[in-house]
C-alpha cells in the first residue's frame, strides 16, 4: 500500500491561496501622487494667502480637500505589497 509520492520538481509551482499577487506597476506612482498632490494643494492654499487659490469659493474647505486627497494616498498604502 505504498503511495506514489511526487517531488516538488514533478509539479508546477502554484501560488498558495493565501498569497496575494503583487501590485500593478502604476499603483505606487498613483499612491505617492495622491499624497504629493494633497500636500501641494495645502501648500498652495497657505502660500496664496488662504483665500485666493486653489478654489476661492471653498475658503478654508481647501484644507479638507487637500487632506482628503492625501488620505486617499494613505489608504492605498494598506493595499501596497
C-alpha positions in Angstrom: 0.0 0.0 0.0 2.7 2.4 -0.9 1.6 5.8 -2.1 3.4 7.2 -5.0 4.9 10.4 -3.8 5.8 13.3 -6.1 8.7 15.5 -5.5 8.5 19.3 -5.7 10.1 19.2 -9.1 7.4 17.0 -10.6 4.6 19.5 -10.2 4.3 23.1 -11.4 4.7 25.8 -8.9 1.4 27.2 -7.8 0.5 30.3 -5.8 -0.9 29.4 -2.4 -4.5 30.6 -1.9 -3.4 32.9 0.9 -0.8 34.7 -1.1 -1.7 37.8 -2.9 -0.4 39.0 -6.3 2.0 42.0 -6.3 0.6 45.4 -7.2 0.4 46.7 -10.7 3.2 48.9 -12.0 1.0 52.0 -11.8 0.0 51.5 -8.1 3.0 53.1 -6.4 3.2 56.2 -8.6 -0.5 56.9 -8.1 -0.3 56.3 -4.4 2.6 58.7 -3.9 1.0 61.1 -6.5 -2.2 61.4 -4.3 -0.1 62.2 -1.3 2.0 64.8 -3.1 -1.0 66.5 -4.8 -2.7 66.8 -1.4 0.4 68.3 0.1 0.8 70.7 -2.8 -2.9 71.7 -2.5 -2.5 72.7 1.1 0.8 74.5 0.5 -0.7 76.5 -2.4 -3.7 77.4 -0.1 -1.4 78.8 2.6 1.1 80.5 0.3 -1.7 82.2 -1.7 -3.0 84.0 1.4 -5.5 81.4 2.4 -8.3 82.9 0.2 -7.1 83.0 -3.4 -6.1 79.5 -4.6 -6.7 76.6 -5.3 -10.5 77.1 -5.2 -11.5 80.5 -3.8 -15.2 79.5 -3.2 -14.2 76.8 -0.7 -12.2 79.1 1.5 -10.9 77.1 4.4 -12.5 74.0 2.9 -9.4 73.7 0.7 -7.6 72.3 3.7 -10.2 69.5 3.9 -9.8 68.8 0.2 -6.0 68.6 0.5 -6.2 66.3 3.4 -8.8 64.2 1.7 -6.6 63.7 -1.4 -3.7 62.8 0.9 -5.9 60.4 2.8 -6.7 58.5 -0.4 -3.0 58.0 -0.9 -2.5 56.8 2.7 -5.4 54.4 2.3 -3.7 53.0 -0.8 -0.7 52.1 1.4 -2.7 49.5 3.1 -3.0 47.6 -0.2 0.7 48.0 -1.2 2.5 44.7 -1.5 
